[in-house]
């Protein structure tokens, strides 16, 4: 549940992806350390979604390399990413509104017992509730009863359920796509607190957002993509919002020696 921090977790090098005649990724490279929050930024069409799809196995890159914990890995489908400890929380959250919190946490990975060693399994509901409570407590997430239908939760609470589900299965890296979109001020603050807690527990976090305030509030590093290429990878403390925006728009191509 709590990986160590301060070591290189993910490294992507020279990712390239084409859809027919359209080049979505030309040359994307960056790294993520354990316990680091990396903001992945860029204008619409810059390649952010294609990059996370390559890392998550939803749409593998045509060429390039992905390293996890210093070892080159092959990710051809989402199951490969899941097995490696890479989880993606997409903007739609992929939650089932009619199911309770606990059922959503274990959706598709229910704990079952087979007393006879075969046949349909019996749900280990008590074990799932105990494990669900443990993860939520570790992440300091306060929710109603675990039987509460997800449809009854606020936007921030739904996001918390999706994040807790992502880290429940030995995860090392959490990719989050616009986690604060359409949330109010209080809910946004709670989700950003949760992002910080993920990093504090040693998880690597890739945060895709258009909200520059969120970037400078929680990110450790900023990576900017433009036209399918990495045009900036730098520590947040060395950058200003104006620096980042100028790279996103292309009005500047270098900042302090960083391309």
C-alpha positions as CSV (number, residue, x, y, z in Angstrom):
1,X,0.0,0.0,0.0
2,X,2.9,2.4,0.7
3,X,5.7,2.2,-1.8
4,X,9.0,4.0,-0.9
5,X,9.7,7.5,-2.4
6,X,12.6,9.3,-4.0
7,X,13.5,6.8,-6.7
8,X,12.7,6.9,-10.4
9,X,9.5,5.1,-10.9
10,X,8.5,5.7,-14.5
11,X,10.5,6.8,-17.5
12,X,9.1,7.2,-21.0
13,X,11.4,7.8,-23.9
14,X,10.6,8.9,-27.5
15,X,7.0,7.8,-27.6
16,X,5.6,7.9,-31.1
17,X,2.0,7.2,-32.2
18,X,0.1,7.6,-35.5
19,X,-3.6,7.3,-36.2
20,X,-3.6,6.9,-40.0
21,X,-2.0,10.0,-41.4
22,X,-2.3,11.9,-38.2
23,X,0.8,11.9,-35.9
24,X,-0.5,12.1,-32.3
25,X,2.9,11.7,-30.6
26,X,6.1,12.7,-32.2
27,X,8.6,12.5,-29.4
28,X,7.3,12.3,-25.8
29,X,9.8,11.8,-23.0
30,X,9.7,12.4,-19.2
31,X,10.2,10.8,-15.9
32,X,8.2,10.4,-12.7
33,X,9.8,9.7,-9.3
34,X,8.2,7.8,-6.5
35,X,6.3,10.3,-4.3
36,X,6.3,12.9,-7.1
37,X,3.3,14.7,-8.6
38,X,3.9,15.5,-12.3
39,X,1.5,17.8,-14.0
40,X,1.2,16.8,-17.7
41,X,0.0,19.9,-19.6
42,X,-0.7,21.0,-23.1
43,X,-3.3,22.5,-25.3
44,X,-6.1,20.4,-26.9
45,X,-4.4,18.1,-29.3
46,X,-1.0,18.3,-27.7
47,X,-0.9,14.6,-27.0
48,X,-1.8,14.3,-23.3
49,X,-4.6,11.8,-23.7
50,X,-2.6,9.7,-26.2
51,X,0.3,9.7,-23.8
52,X,-1.7,8.4,-20.9
53,X,-3.4,5.8,-23.2
54,X,0.1,4.6,-24.2
55,X,1.2,4.3,-20.6
56,X,-2.1,2.7,-19.5
57,X,-2.3,0.2,-22.4
58,X,-5.5,1.7,-23.8
59,X,-3.7,2.6,-27.0
60,X,-0.1,1.4,-27.1
61,X,2.6,3.6,-28.7
62,X,3.9,2.6,-32.1
63,X,7.5,3.1,-30.9
64,X,9.5,4.3,-27.9
65,X,10.3,2.8,-24.5
66,X,8.6,2.7,-21.2
67,X,10.6,1.8,-18.0
68,X,9.1,1.0,-14.6
69,X,11.4,0.7,-11.6
70,X,14.4,0.8,-14.0
71,X,13.2,-2.1,-16.1
72,X,11.9,-1.8,-19.7
73,X,8.3,-3.0,-19.8
74,X,5.9,-3.8,-22.6
75,X,2.3,-2.5,-22.2
76,X,0.0,-3.6,-24.9
77,X,-3.3,-3.6,-23.1
78,X,-4.8,-2.2,-19.8
79,X,-4.3,-5.6,-18.1
80,X,-0.6,-5.2,-18.6
81,X,-0.6,-1.8,-16.9
82,X,-2.7,-3.1,-14.1
83,X,-0.4,-6.0,-13.4
84,X,2.6,-3.5,-13.3
85,X,0.8,-1.3,-10.8
86,X,-0.3,1.5,-13.1
87,X,-3.9,2.7,-12.6
88,X,-5.7,5.5,-14.5
89,X,-8.6,7.5,-13.1
90,X,-10.4,8.9,-16.1
91,X,-12.6,12.0,-16.1
92,X,-15.8,9.9,-16.2
93,X,-14.5,7.8,-13.2
94,X,-16.1,4.6,-14.5
95,X,-18.2,4.1,-11.3
96,X,-21.6,2.3,-11.2
97,X,-24.1,4.7,-9.7
98,X,-26.5,1.9,-8.6
99,X,-23.8,0.1,-6.6
100,X,-22.5,0.9,-3.1
101,X,-19.1,2.4,-2.3
102,X,-17.6,-1.0,-1.3
103,X,-19.0,-2.7,-4.4
104,X,-17.4,0.0,-6.6
105,X,-14.0,-0.3,-4.8
106,X,-13.9,-4.0,-5.7
107,X,-15.8,-3.9,-9.0
108,X,-14.4,-6.7,-11.2
109,X,-12.0,-7.8,-8.5
110,X,-14.4,-9.1,-5.9
111,X,-13.0,-11.3,-3.1
112,X,-14.7,-14.7,-3.2
113,X,-14.4,-18.0,-1.5
114,X,-15.2,-21.4,-3.0
115,X,-15.7,-23.9,-0.1
116,X,-15.8,-26.8,-2.5
117,X,-12.9,-25.5,-4.5
118,X,-15.0,-25.0,-7.7
119,X,-18.3,-23.5,-8.9
120,X,-19.7,-20.1,-8.2
121,X,-17.9,-18.2,-5.4
122,X,-19.4,-16.6,-2.3
123,X,-18.6,-12.9,-1.8
124,X,-16.3,-12.2,1.1
125,X,-18.3,-9.1,2.0
126,X,-16.8,-8.7,5.5
127,X,-13.2,-8.9,4.1
128,X,-14.0,-6.4,1.4
129,X,-15.5,-3.9,3.8
130,X,-12.6,-4.2,6.2
131,X,-10.1,-3.7,3.3
132,X,-12.1,-0.9,1.9
133,X,-12.2,0.9,5.3
134,X,-8.5,0.4,5.7
135,X,-7.7,2.0,2.4
136,X,-10.1,4.9,2.9
137,X,-8.6,5.5,6.4
138,X,-5.1,5.5,5.0
139,X,-6.1,8.1,2.5
140,X,-8.0,10.1,5.2
141,X,-11.2,9.8,3.1
142,X,-14.4,10.3,5.1
143,X,-17.4,8.7,3.4
144,X,-20.9,7.5,4.5
145,X,-21.6,3.8,5.0
146,X,-19.9,1.6,2.5
147,X,-23.3,0.4,1.4
148,X,-24.2,4.0,0.3
149,X,-25.0,4.1,-3.5
150,X,-22.4,6.1,-5.4
151,X,-25.3,8.0,-7.0
152,X,-25.9,9.6,-3.6
153,X,-22.3,11.0,-3.3
154,X,-21.0,14.4,-4.1
155,X,-18.6,15.0,-7.0
156,X,-15.6,15.1,-4.7
157,X,-16.7,12.0,-2.8
158,X,-17.1,10.1,-6.1
159,X,-13.6,11.2,-7.1
160,X,-12.3,9.9,-3.8
161,X,-13.9,6.5,-4.4
162,X,-12.3,6.3,-7.8
163,X,-8.9,7.2,-6.4
164,X,-9.2,4.7,-3.5
165,X,-10.1,2.0,-6.0
166,X,-7.0,2.8,-8.0
167,X,-4.7,2.4,-5.1
168,X,-6.3,-0.7,-3.6
169,X,-4.4,-3.2,-5.8
170,X,-0.7,-2.7,-5.1
171,X,-0.6,0.4,-7.3
172,X,2.7,2.3,-7.9
173,X,1.5,5.0,-10.3
174,X,-1.8,6.8,-10.4
175,X,-2.7,8.8,-13.6
176,X,-5.5,11.3,-13.0
177,X,-7.4,13.0,-15.9
178,X,-8.9,16.4,-14.9
179,X,-9.7,15.2,-11.3
180,X,-11.1,18.6,-10.3
181,X,-13.2,19.3,-13.4
182,X,-16.7,20.6,-12.5
183,X,-16.0,20.5,-8.7
184,X,-16.7,23.3,-6.3
185,X,-14.0,25.1,-4.3
186,X,-14.3,22.9,-1.2
187,X,-14.5,19.6,-3.2
188,X,-11.5,20.7,-5.3
189,X,-9.5,21.4,-2.1
190,X,-10.3,17.9,-0.8
191,X,-9.3,16.2,-4.0
192,X,-6.0,18.1,-4.1
193,X,-5.4,17.1,-0.5
194,X,-5.9,13.5,-1.6
195,X,-3.5,13.9,-4.5
196,X,-0.9,15.2,-2.0
197,X,-1.5,12.3,0.3
198,X,-1.0,9.8,-2.5
199,X,2.4,11.3,-3.1
200,X,3.2,11.4,0.6
201,X,2.6,7.6,0.7
202,X,5.1,7.2,-2.1
203,X,2.9,6.8,-5.1
204,X,3.9,8.5,-8.3
205,X,1.1,10.7,-9.7
206,X,0.6,12.1,-13.2
207,X,-2.0,14.9,-13.1
208,X,-3.6,16.1,-16.3
209,X,-5.3,19.4,-15.8
210,X,-6.0,22.7,-17.5
211,X,-6.2,24.5,-14.1
212,X,-2.9,26.3,-13.6
213,X,-3.8,27.2,-10.0
214,X,-4.0,23.5,-9.2
215,X,-0.7,22.9,-10.9
216,X,1.2,25.4,-8.8
217,X,-0.6,24.3,-5.7
218,X,0.3,20.6,-5.8
219,X,2.7,19.6,-8.5
220,X,6.4,19.0,-8.0
221,X,7.3,18.9,-11.7
222,X,5.7,20.3,-14.9
223,X,5.8,18.5,-18.2
224,X,4.4,20.4,-21.2
225,X,3.5,18.7,-24.5
226,X,3.0,20.6,-27.8
227,X,2.1,19.1,-31.1
228,X,3.0,15.6,-29.8
229,X,6.4,16.5,-28.4
230,X,7.8,17.3,-24.9
231,X,8.7,20.9,-25.0
232,X,9.3,21.4,-21.2
233,X,10.2,19.3,-18.2
234,X,11.1,21.3,-15.2
235,X,10.7,21.7,-11.4
236,X,7.7,23.8,-10.5
237,X,9.9,25.9,-8.1
238,X,11.9,27.0,-11.1
239,X,8.9,28.1,-13.2
240,X,6.2,30.7,-13.2
241,X,2.7,30.3,-14.6
242,X,3.8,32.6,-17.4
243,X,6.6,30.3,-18.3
244,X,4.3,27.4,-18.5
245,X,1.7,29.1,-20.6
246,X,4.2,30.4,-23.0
247,X,5.4,26.8,-23.7
248,X,1.8,25.6,-24.0
249,X,1.0,28.2,-26.6
250,X,4.4,28.0,-28.3
251,X,5.3,31.7,-27.8
252,X,8.5,30.5,-26.2
253,X,10.4,27.3,-26.9
254,X,13.1,27.4,-24.2
255,X,13.1,28.4,-20.5
256,X,16.3,28.7,-18.5
257,X,18.0,26.3,-20.8
258,X,15.2,23.7,-20.7
259,X,13.7,22.7,-24.0
